[in-house]
Amino acid sequence: MLLIRCPYCEAERPELEFTYAGEAHIARPADPSALSDDEWRDFLFVRTNPRGRHFERWRHMHGCGRFFNAVRDTVTDKFAMTYKAGAPRPSDEEIALASSAVAGSAAAPAAASVKDARP
């Protein structure tokens, strides 16, 4: 089972407490009524599905109930970090720093978020 760090509760909790909420950092169109049906469909339903690093929204459903963002590798299913909703997308340097803090320390900083508790 994965342990995911909620950036609001500042605690690692089992993945069962969380719900995936889609891709992060999707900007809503300024004037949705000006979009064609195809453009509106693409905004609502078409998302990237990268192999590797992916920016995602999650909700701590059975905890504080708040939404937050996470950086997760879709190949290894490992989280590099979590951060509060509304915060800008972290840079590659911030992600690397958070990932190394999780891997190298039991007391990871608040931005670093998840370790894998699988056997």
C-alpha positions in Angstrom: 0.0 0.0 0.0 1.2 3.5 -0.8 1.4 6.1 1.9 0.5 9.6 0.5 1.4 12.8 2.3 -1.4 15.3 2.5 0.2 18.8 2.3 -2.6 20.2 4.5 -2.7 17.6 7.3 1.1 17.2 7.0 0.8 13.5 7.6 1.3 10.4 5.5 -1.9 8.4 5.2 -2.8 5.1 3.4 -3.8 5.5 -0.3 -7.3 4.3 0.6 -8.0 7.7 2.1 -7.4 9.5 -1.2 -9.3 9.9 -4.5 -7.7 10.7 -7.8 -9.2 13.8 -9.3 -7.7 14.1 -12.7 -4.8 16.0 -14.3 -3.5 19.1 -12.5 -3.0 22.6 -13.9 -5.8 22.5 -16.5 -6.7 26.1 -17.3 -10.4 26.8 -17.9 -11.1 28.7 -21.1 -11.7 32.4 -20.5 -14.9 32.3 -22.7 -16.3 28.8 -22.9 -19.2 29.9 -25.1 -16.8 31.0 -27.8 -15.4 27.4 -28.2 -16.6 25.0 -30.8 -18.2 21.8 -29.7 -15.0 19.9 -30.5 -12.8 22.4 -28.5 -15.2 22.2 -25.6 -15.2 18.4 -25.8 -11.4 18.4 -25.8 -11.3 20.7 -22.7 -13.7 18.5 -20.8 -12.5 15.0 -21.7 -9.1 14.9 -23.5 -6.1 14.7 -21.2 -2.5 13.8 -21.5 -1.5 10.3 -20.5 2.2 10.5 -20.2 4.6 7.7 -19.5 6.7 9.0 -16.6 6.2 12.2 -14.6 2.6 13.4 -14.4 1.0 16.3 -12.5 -2.2 15.2 -10.8 -5.0 16.4 -8.6 -5.9 14.3 -5.6 -8.5 14.7 -2.8 -8.0 13.6 0.8 -11.5 12.2 0.9 -11.4 10.4 4.2 -9.3 13.1 6.0 -9.4 16.8 5.6 -11.4 16.6 2.4 -9.2 19.1 0.6 -7.8 18.9 -2.9 -4.1 19.0 -3.5 -1.6 18.4 -6.4 0.9 15.6 -6.7 3.8 14.7 -9.0 3.7 11.0 -9.7 5.6 8.7 -12.0 3.1 6.7 -14.0 5.6 3.9 -14.7 6.7 3.2 -11.1 3.6 4.6 -9.4 5.9 6.5 -7.0 5.0 10.0 -5.9 7.8 12.5 -6.1 6.0 15.2 -4.0 2.6 16.7 -3.1 1.8 20.4 -2.9 -1.2 22.6 -2.0 -3.8 23.3 -4.7 -3.3 26.7 -6.2 0.5 26.6 -5.9 2.4 26.9 -9.2 3.7 23.8 -10.9 7.1 22.9 -9.3 10.3 23.1 -11.3 12.4 20.1 -12.1 14.9 21.2 -9.4 12.1 21.3 -6.8 10.9 17.9 -7.8 14.4 16.4 -7.7 15.0 18.0 -4.3 11.7 16.6 -2.9 12.3 13.2 -4.4 15.8 13.0 -2.9 14.5 14.1 0.5 11.9 11.3 0.5 14.4 8.7 -0.6 17.2 9.8 1.7 15.5 10.9 4.9 12.8 9.6 7.3 12.0 13.2 8.1 11.2 14.6 4.6 10.2 18.2 4.2 6.5 19.2 3.9 6.7 19.5 0.1 8.1 16.0 -0.2 5.2 13.6 0.2 5.1 10.0 -0.4 7.0 6.8 0.2 6.1 3.4 -0.9 5.1 1.0 1.9 4.7 -2.0 -0.3 6.7 -5.1 0.6 
